[in-house]
Amino acid sequence: MAGLVGKTTDPNEIGVLGESEQFEGVRGVSHASYHAAIVGFNESQSGDPGPGVYGGSRGKGVYGHSDQGTGVYGLSTAGTGVHGEIAEGVHGRSREAHIPALLEFLNIPYTGSDPLTLAVTLDKSMAKRIVMSEGVPTPGFRKVVTMEDLRALDLRYPLFVKPCYEGSSKGVRLDSKISDGRTLESKMRWLLENYGPPILIEEFVSGPEFTVGILGNEDPTVLGVMHIEIKGTPPSESIYSIEIKREWEEKVRYHCPPPVPEELRKKIEGVALGAYRALDCRDVSRVDLRVGEDGTPYFLEVNPLPGLSPAYGDLPIMARCMGWEYDRLVRTIFHHALQRYGMLA
């Protein structure tokens, strides 16, 4: 059973039950088959939840996801400052917005973009439509759902194909660059079978690839511009794919700042900042671009939840190249969030 527990006779009890074979209440959701639940406002400490969900004394708790009921507990409002939000969710094209939406519902401050931006940016076609409306250049594209949709395709080869609602290079392979119709059909079938619809097809930009780190809100600033060079591969054939990322230490060379003319670097920064503003990103994001043969930087996508692994995250690598310690990067992200909430002394 899935349902919404509305307002009970106790005005402080508001909760949501995700999925369960039977409804066992928000205080002790303990059935092993449930998938997701939230304890909203709970004046008293929850009963023994077993493998379920609890919020704690006068707490607000969020459970993430688990088939067996083990997950993330806490988010107590006692002494809450700002929650460092890096959750990517579980299901659906709006999954990256799920936890931020819960945090907003519970009135818990958090870092990063709001649910609307996180939902829009995971849908790569929607993000491209929005930046286009603000004059930000992006390659021609189509979102396709079935093989029949290919018949009406009016894009120029070579093309690039990838899942429309994925991140972390899922579905992006060394053979994602497509040179002809037969190859496109074969790749489309593989993507539909392995990832499902929809698929994003866009015109391939043959120049070098860059990623831009951006921090801030009303007046965002560029942390750095990083050129991603695939060793031994010309830009026209370079694909920053999952195979490459798995062996990045051997196969990738990062240039930050990039060895490009200042005029081009400023163009890259301008396009990245334009996309950041158009999509209403907050606190931190990373914008991916490629430069065309005409010297124009083209927006590919934005990641408002950039990886923050100190060892291999693109943003920490960029920060390190720019002379930043990892702690400074994290503190700066939190500083922007605190400032946005009016929580700075």
N, C-alpha and C positions, 0 to 999 in steps of 0.2 A: 504494500500500500504506500502510496506517496501522497502527502497532503500538507496543507498549511495549518499550523496550529494558531488560531487567532488569539484574540485577547480573552483571557480567562477571567474568573471572578477576582483573581489577584491581578491588579493592574500592572504589576511589575513582571508578569510572566508573558513573554512573547517569544515564540520559537518557531523554527521551521524543521520539519522532518523531511529528510531527503527520500530515501527508498528503504522499505523494510517489508518483509513478508507480513508483518503485523505491526500495528501501531502500539508502541510501548511507552509513549510519552517523552517529553523533551528532557525530563530530569534524569531518566535512566534508560536511554536508548541502548539496549544491550543485546538485541538480536544479532547474531553473527552474520546475517545476510545483508544488513544495511550497508549502504555505500557512502552516504554523505548526510551530515546533519549539523545543525547549528543550534547552540543554546543561545538564545537572545539575552533577555534581561532576567536575572534570577537573583532574588534578594538573599536567599539562603544557599548554603553550600549544597551541591547536588548529592543525592544518595550515591551509594556504591554503583558506579556505572559499568562495572565489569570492563568489557572491551569497548564501552560506548563513549559518550561525550560528556564532558563536564566543563563548567565555567569557573568554579571556585567561589570563594566567599565574596558576595556582591560582585561576582565576576562576569565577564563576557567571554565565552569560549568559542573557538571555531575549530571544527574538526575538518581535516582536509579530505582524505580518501583512503579507504582500505577495505578490502573484502572481509577482513577478520576483525576490524574494529580497532586496530592500533593506528595511531596517527599523531597529529599535532595538537597538543593541548595547550591551554594557556591563554595568552592575550588578555590577561587580567587587567582591568582598568585601574586597579590600585597602583597609583604612582606611574601610570602610563605616560610615556613621553611621545616618541614617534616610532611607529612600527616600521622596520626595514622590510619593504615589500618586494619579494623576488619570486613569489609563487606564480607558476605558469598554468595552474588548473589541470583539468583532466579531460573533459569532453566538450566538443562543440567548437564552433568558430569564435565564440565569445569566452572561451575558457580562461584566457588570461585576465579577464575582467571579473571573474567570480569572486576571488578573495578581496580585491579592492572594493567591490560592491558591498560585501559583507562588512568590511571595515567601516565604510561610510554609514551603513545601516546602524552599526554599533557605535558610531561617532568616535572612532579610534583614528587618530592622525597616522598617516603613513607616507612613505617616500614614493616618488614616482608619479606617473601619469594616472589620470582618473579612469573609471571603467569605460567611458565612451571612447577615449583615445586608444585604450588597450584593445578594445573589440575591433575598432576600425582598422588599426594597423596590422592586426593579424590577418585580416582579409586584404590581401595584397592588391587586389583589383580595386577595392573601395578606397584604399589609401592613395592609389595612383589617380583615381578620379578626383579626389579632393585636392591633391597637390596641383593637378592640371588646371583645376578651376581657379587656382591662385597664380597661374602663370609659371609654375615650376616645371622645367622640361623633364619629360619621362618618355621612354621608348613606347612606340605604338604597341597595343596589347589587346587581347581578348580573353575573357573568362569562358571556358567551355565545360560542358557537363557530360556530353555524350560524343561518341565517335561521329555521329551525324552532324554535329556542330562544325566539324572541320570543313564541310562542304562550302560554308559561307565565309571561310577565313579569307581576309583580304590584307594580310600582312606580308612584308618582304622578307625573304630568306637572306641570311641565316636567322633562325629563330632560337629562342631559349624557352624551355618548358620546365615547370616545377609545380608542386601542389600549391593551391591558392591559400590554404589555411594552415600552413605549417611554418615552423621556424627551425633554428639550429641546423640548417642545411638538410633537413629531411627531404628526401626525394631529389636532391640536387647531386647529380653524378657527373662523372667526366664525359658522359655521352649526352648530357642535357642540351648541348648545342646541336641544333638540327639544320641540315643543309638541303633537304628535299622532302617531298610529300610522303614517299614511302617510309622514310626513316621516322617522320613525324607520326604516322599511323602506328608504327611499331612501338614507339616510345609512349604514345598516348595510351595504348592498350596496357602497357606495363604499369604506368602510373595509376590508371583507373583500377587495375586489379590489386595493386599493392597499397594504394593510399585512398582511392575513391575520389569522386568528384567533389568540387570542381578543380580544374587545372588552369593555371595561368600560362598563356602563351604570349610572349612578347618578342619584339624585334631585338636581335642580339646587337649589343654595342661592342664594337671590336677593339676599343682602346683599353688602356690600363684601368684597373679597379682601385678604388679608394674607399676608405671608411673614415667617417668624421665623428669624433666624440664631442658632444655638446652638453653643457651644464647651465642650469639657471632657469629663470622663469620670465619675468617682464622684459629683461634685457639679457637674453641668453648669450653665452660666449663659447667659442670653440676651444676645447681642450687641446685638440691636435688633429692634424690630417695625416693619415697613414696610407702609403701605397702598399698594396699587397702584391708582391712579385712571386709568381710560381717559378721556381728555379728551373732553368733550362727550357722554358716554354715562352714563346712570344705572346704579347698581350692579346693578339687576335685569337689565340687558342687557349688562353688561360681561363680555367674554371676553378673557382674557390669552392671545391666540392667537398662532400663528406669524406671521400677517400683522401683528399689532400689534407683536410683538417686533422684526420686521425694521425697523420705523420708530419705535422706542421714543422717540427724541429728540423727535419731533414729536407722537406720539400718547399718550405716557404721562407722568403726573406722579407722582413718588414722594414719599410723606410719611413721613419717619422722623426723630423719633418721630411716630406718627400723631395727628391731632387728634381723639382719642376720649377719653371719660371714663376715669379711672384704673381704675375697677372693670372696665370692658370690656378694657382693655389687660392687666390681670392675668389675666383669664379666658383671653385669647388666649395669653398666655405659659404658663399652666398646662396648656392643651391641648397646646401645642407640646412642652413639656417631658415631658408624659405620653407622647406618641407617641415622642419621642426615647429615653426610657428603655424603653418597651415593646419597641422594635425593637432595643435594645442598640446604638445608634449610638455611635461613638467619635470623639473629637477635634473634629469639625466636621460639621454638617449644616444644611440649610435645610428648614423645614417650611412647607407651604402650607395655608392655611385660608380658609374663607369664614364670615361671620357670618350666621346665619339671622334671620328675622323675629322669632323668639322671643328674640333676644339671645344665643343659644348659638353659640360658635365651633365649627365642624365641621372635623375633619381631612380633608384631601383626599389629600395624599401627602407623602412626605419624600424629599429628595434628599441622600443621604449623600456624593455627589460633586458638590457645588455648583460652578457655574462660577466661576472665579477670574480672569477677564479684568479687568484694572484699569479698563478703559473701560466695559464694559457688563454685567459679571457682577452679578447681584442682590446677592450677599453683599458684594463690594467697594463697591458703591454704598451699601449699608446701613452698612458700616463707615465710609465717608467721611462720611456724614450724622451719624454718632455721634462724629465728631472723630478717627477713627483714620486714621493713615497706612497705606498699603497694606503697607509692610514690617512694620508692627506686627501686622497681621492674619496674614500668613504666618508670622512668628516665633511668634505665639501658637499657631497650629495645630501647628507643630513642637514647641513647648514641651510641649504636652499629650501628643504622641506620645512624646517623650523621657521624660517623667515616667511614662507608662504602662509603658514598657519598663525603668524603673529606671536610665536612662542619664544622669540629671542628677547633677552633682557635689554 
